[in-house]
Amino acid sequence: MLTETTTRELPEPPSLRRMVGPGVVAVGIGMAAGEIILWPYLTAIGGLGLLWLAFTTLAVQFVINMEIERYTLATGQTVVAGFSRWWKGWGIIICLAGAFQYVWPGWATSGSTLLTYLFAGGDPVWITVIGLAVVGVLLTFSKVIYKTVERVETLKVALTLFFLAVVVVFVISLSTWGEGAKATVTEFGQIPDGITFTMLLSAIGAAGAGGVHNLVLSNWIRDKRYGMGAHVPRLVSPITGQEEAAGTGDRYQFPLDETSMSRWNLWWRRANVEHLVTFVAVCFVTIGVMSLLAYETLFGRGDLKSDPSFLRIQGDIFQAEVGTWLKLLFLAVAAVSLWAAAMGLLDIIGRVASDFLRRNYLAGSARWTEARLYLTVVWTEIVLGSIILLAGFTQPLGLLIVSTCAASVVTLLYSVLLVRLNTRDLPAPIRIRGWRLGGLLAAIGFYGFFAIAMVVTQLDKL
């Protein structure tokens, strides 16, 4: 199913400062389960020998994410819509995978669990159910949904970076910094004892972004008016907004003249810088510092369980060694971080599913606009997540592992699709080539290795 391509002018790129936003949203949503729970937990039980894997994952994700941005910058169309031009089934598979990935409310439940530690009581299940409903109401009444999500995630990133600066000064010793640097180099390629491939696949699925999370960079840069996305109206609330995201529109292309190519090169360079600084660098610092913090306070203890209770132990250590104020700050920032991520994840699946459904099945419907489809998907995820919790599936770490393993498998799938999309469906001067093509092929090998290793180890247990 190929759609018509309309020629429009490529807009003049704004300043780099005005382009900042999509990377912040991506890191704000991604900087949660992996950075606060999964990577610190792996460090607490296995030491610093996996830092190399975290940093390698971020490098791989940078390559993948920029190829997602390339297609939307050049066409104004999301990559899921691009995949669906060949076969609708790709969009169906990705939407179902995203729904499966995010219907398990592990982020929200983990945030609620931390709130019970912070306030010394409460039921995480009901806190989560009520909290999800509040998030749904906030998204429902946001005039421009992207702006609301961007503001929430920006606040979260600022609070997290403030906390990291505090622990660097008050907690992490120079010797731990030295051991971290040494382990990253000398233990490269090694896997510590006690770490399974399921845990590894989960961790790389939660480092930075993962799964459908990465794909929604298309939607966010479109709403931020990147490149040809400036010709596509933004997604707004059907209740308070005035315009509708035109996911049903045809692809756009710009004339390949000297002026347009000069603008394209500037767009591409600034988009890379924005993502490198706001996403990769912030994730690098967060995973690194939080892992060092876990090593400093928890490594070698025999009382750690495979659930967020290790964060309560860590908070008690902060209280004993620094003061009650640091424990409270730690639990508060972690809870806010996880709940901001939960909000962003609902936005992710809402965007992907509504864009696909509107374009492929409801293009002529006056009732089912993209905004209404978006809210329907969001509230469906909220209801299903609440049912899962009320049915008794309440173990936060278990829910996170299911979600993040699914994320790694989905990332493997669409990395393969991106190779075709950006080599065959874009004009020759702006196609992927050279080291970026090599990097994308390496990403396929990277995720493929850990996915196959997980399956093999699970089969060996049968």
Residue pairs with C-beta under 8 A, 6 or more apart in sequence:
1 84
1 85
1 86
1 87
1 88
1 360
2 85
2 86
3 85
3 250
3 251
4 250
4 251
5 75
5 250
5 251
5 252
5 253
6 249
6 250
6 251
6 252
6 253
7 252
7 253
7 254
7 255
8 228
8 231
8 252
8 253
8 254
9 254
9 255
9 260
10 227
10 228
10 254
10 260
10 263
10 264
10 267
11 225
11 227
11 228
11 230
11 263
12 263
13 19
13 227
13 263
13 266
13 267
13 270
16 270
16 273
16 274
19 224
19 226
19 270
19 271
19 274
20 274
20 278
21 150
21 220
21 224
21 274
22 69
22 217
22 220
22 221
22 224
22 226
22 274
22 275
23 274
23 275
23 277
23 278
23 279
24 150
24 153
24 154
24 157
24 278
24 279
25 146
25 149
25 150
25 153
25 220
25 344
26 65
26 208
26 209
26 213
26 214
26 217
26 220
26 275
26 278
26 279
27 153
27 157
27 208
27 209
27 278
27 279
27 282
27 283
28 152
28 153
28 154
28 156
28 157
28 340
28 341
28 344
29 153
29 209
29 213
29 340
29 341
29 344
29 345
29 347
29 348
30 206
30 208
30 209
30 210
30 213
30 279
30 283
30 341
31 156
31 157
31 160
31 208
31 282
31 283
31 286
31 337
31 341
32 107
32 337
32 338
32 340
32 341
33 106
33 107
33 110
33 206
33 338
33 341
33 400
33 403
33 404
34 203
34 205
34 206
34 207
34 208
34 210
34 287
34 404
35 206
35 283
35 286
35 287
35 290
35 337
36 110
36 290
36 311
36 334
36 337
36 338
37 110
37 308
37 311
37 396
37 397
37 400
38 199
38 202
38 203
38 206
38 400
38 401
38 404
39 50
39 54
39 203
39 206
39 207
39 287
39 290
39 291
39 294
40 290
40 291
40 293
40 294
40 298
40 310
40 314
41 294
41 304
41 306
41 310
41 397
42 50
42 195
42 199
42 203
43 50
43 51
43 291
43 292
43 294
43 295
43 298
43 299
44 294
44 295
44 298
44 299
44 301
44 304
44 310
45 194
45 195
45 299
45 304
46 192
46 193
46 194
46 195
47 183
47 192
47 295
47 299
48 179
48 180
48 183
48 184
48 187
48 291
48 292
48 295
49 183
49 187
49 190
49 191
49 192
50 191
50 192
50 195
50 200
50 203
51 180
51 183
51 184
51 287
51 288
51 291
52 183
52 184
52 185
52 187
52 188
52 189
53 200
53 203
53 204
54 203
54 207
54 287
54 288
54 291
55 184
55 284
55 287
55 288
56 446
57 204
57 207
57 208
57 446
58 207
58 208
58 280
58 283
58 284
58 287
59 280
60 439
60 442
60 443
60 446
60 447
61 207
61 208
61 209
61 210
61 214
61 280
61 443
62 275
62 276
62 279
62 280
63 436
63 439
63 440
63 442
63 443
64 214
64 411
64 415
64 418
64 440
64 443
65 209
65 214
65 217
65 275
65 279
66 271
66 272
66 275
66 436
67 418
67 422
67 432
67 436
67 440
68 79
68 214
68 215
68 217
68 218
68 418
69 217
69 218
69 221
69 226
69 271
69 275
70 268
70 422
70 426
70 430
70 432
71 77
71 79
71 82
71 218
71 418
71 421
71 422
71 425
71 426
72 78
72 79
72 217
72 218
72 221
72 222
72 226
72 227
72 228
72 229
73 221
73 226
73 227
73 228
73 229
73 264
73 267
73 268
73 271
74 227
74 228
74 253
74 254
74 264
74 426
74 427
74 430
75 82
75 228
75 251
75 252
75 253
75 426
76 222
76 227
76 228
76 229
76 230
76 231
76 232
76 249
76 251
76 252
77 218
77 251
77 252
78 215
78 218
78 219
78 222
78 247
78 352
78 355
79 215
79 218
79 414
79 417
79 418
79 421
80 90
80 91
80 94
80 95
80 215
80 218
80 352
80 355
80 356
81 91
81 247
81 355
81 356
81 359
82 251
82 421
82 425
83 90
83 91
83 94
83 414
83 417
83 421
84 90
84 91
84 356
84 359
84 360
85 425
86 420
88 360
90 417
91 356
91 360
92 356
93 413
94 212
94 215
94 352
94 356
94 410
94 413
94 414
95 349
95 352
95 353
95 356
95 357
97 211
97 212
97 406
97 409
97 410
97 413
98 211
98 212
98 348
98 349
98 352
98 353
98 410
99 349
99 353
99 381
100 406
101 211
101 212
101 349
101 403
101 406
101 407
101 410
102 212
102 345
102 346
102 348
102 349
102 381
102 403
103 381
103 384
103 385
103 388
104 385
104 388
104 393
104 399
104 400
104 402
104 403
105 128
105 132
105 342
105 385
105 386
105 388
105 389
105 399
106 396
106 397
106 398
106 399
106 400
106 402
106 403
107 338
107 339
107 341
107 342
107 345
107 400
108 128
108 131
108 132
108 338
108 339
108 342
108 385
109 124
109 125
109 128
109 389
109 394
109 396
109 399
110 308
110 338
110 396
110 397
110 400
111 128
111 131
111 334
111 335
111 336
111 337
111 338
111 339
111 341
111 342
112 122
112 124
112 125
112 127
112 128
112 131
112 335
113 124
113 308
113 396
114 308
114 311
114 331
114 334
114 335
114 338
115 122
115 124
115 127
115 331
115 335
116 122
116 123
116 124
116 127
117 311
117 312
117 315
117 331
118 328
118 331
118 332
118 335
124 394
124 396
125 389
125 390
125 394
128 385
128 386
128 389
129 386
129 389
129 390
131 339
131 342
132 342
132 346
132 382
132 385
132 386
133 382
135 339
135 342
135 343
135 346
135 382
136 346
136 378
136 379
136 382
138 148
138 343
139 145
139 148
139 237
139 343
139 346
139 347
139 350
139 375
139 378
140 237
140 239
140 375
140 378
141 237
141 239
141 240
142 148
142 149
142 236
142 237
142 240
143 236
143 237
143 240
143 241
144 223
144 234
144 235
144 236
144 241
145 235
145 236
145 237
145 347
145 374
146 219
146 220
146 223
146 224
146 234
146 235
149 343
149 344
149 347
152 340
152 343
152 344
153 340
153 344
155 340
156 336
156 337
156 340
156 341
157 282
159 333
159 336
159 337
160 286
160 333
160 337
161 282
161 285
161 286
162 333
163 329
163 330
163 333
164 285
164 286
164 289
164 290
166 326
166 329
167 289
167 293
167 326
168 289
170 322
170 326
171 293
171 296
171 297
171 318
171 321
171 322
171 326
172 289
172 292
172 293
172 296
173 296
176 292
176 295
176 296
177 292
179 295
180 288
180 291
180 292
180 295
191 200
196 457
197 450
197 453
197 454
197 456
197 457
198 401
198 405
198 454
198 457
198 458
199 401
200 450
200 453
200 454
201 404
201 405
201 408
201 409
201 450
201 451
201 453
201 454
202 400
202 401
202 404
202 405
202 408
203 404
204 210
204 408
204 447
204 450
205 211
205 403
205 404
205 405
205 406
205 407
205 408
205 411
206 400
206 404
206 407
207 283
207 287
208 279
208 280
208 283
209 279
210 404
210 407
210 408
210 410
210 411
211 404
211 406
211 407
211 408
211 409
211 410
211 411
212 348
212 349
212 352
212 407
212 410
213 345
213 348
213 407
214 411
214 414
215 352
215 414
216 347
216 348
216 351
216 352
219 235
219 351
219 352
219 355
221 227
221 229
221 271
222 229
222 232
222 234
222 245
223 229
223 234
223 235
223 245
226 267
226 271
227 264
227 267
228 252
228 253
228 254
231 249
231 252
232 245
232 246
232 247
232 249
233 243
233 244
233 245
233 246
234 243
234 245
235 244
235 245
235 351
235 354
235 370
235 371
235 374
236 242
236 243
236 244
236 245
236 371
237 371
237 375
238 244
238 369
238 371
238 372
238 375
241 371
244 369
244 370
244 371
245 355
245 370
245 371
246 370
247 354
247 355
247 358
247 359
247 370
248 358
248 359
248 363
248 370
253 427
254 260
254 264
256 427
256 429
261 429
264 430
268 430
293 314
294 314
297 314
297 317
297 318
298 304
298 310
298 313
298 314
298 317
301 313
303 313
304 310
304 313
306 397
307 395
307 396
307 397
308 396
308 397
311 330
311 331
311 334
314 330
315 327
315 330
315 331
316 327
318 326
318 327
318 330
319 326
319 327
346 378
346 381
346 382
347 378
349 377
349 378
349 381
350 374
350 375
350 377
350 378
350 381
351 374
353 373
353 374
353 377
354 370
354 371
354 373
354 374
354 376
354 377
355 370
357 368
357 373
358 365
358 368
358 369
358 370
358 373
362 368
362 373
393 399
405 454
408 447
408 450
408 451
409 447
409 451
411 447
412 444
412 447
412 448
412 451
415 440
415 443
415 444
415 447
416 444
418 432
418 440
419 432
419 437
419 440
419 441
419 444
422 431
422 432
423 431
423 432
423 433
423 437
426 432
432 440
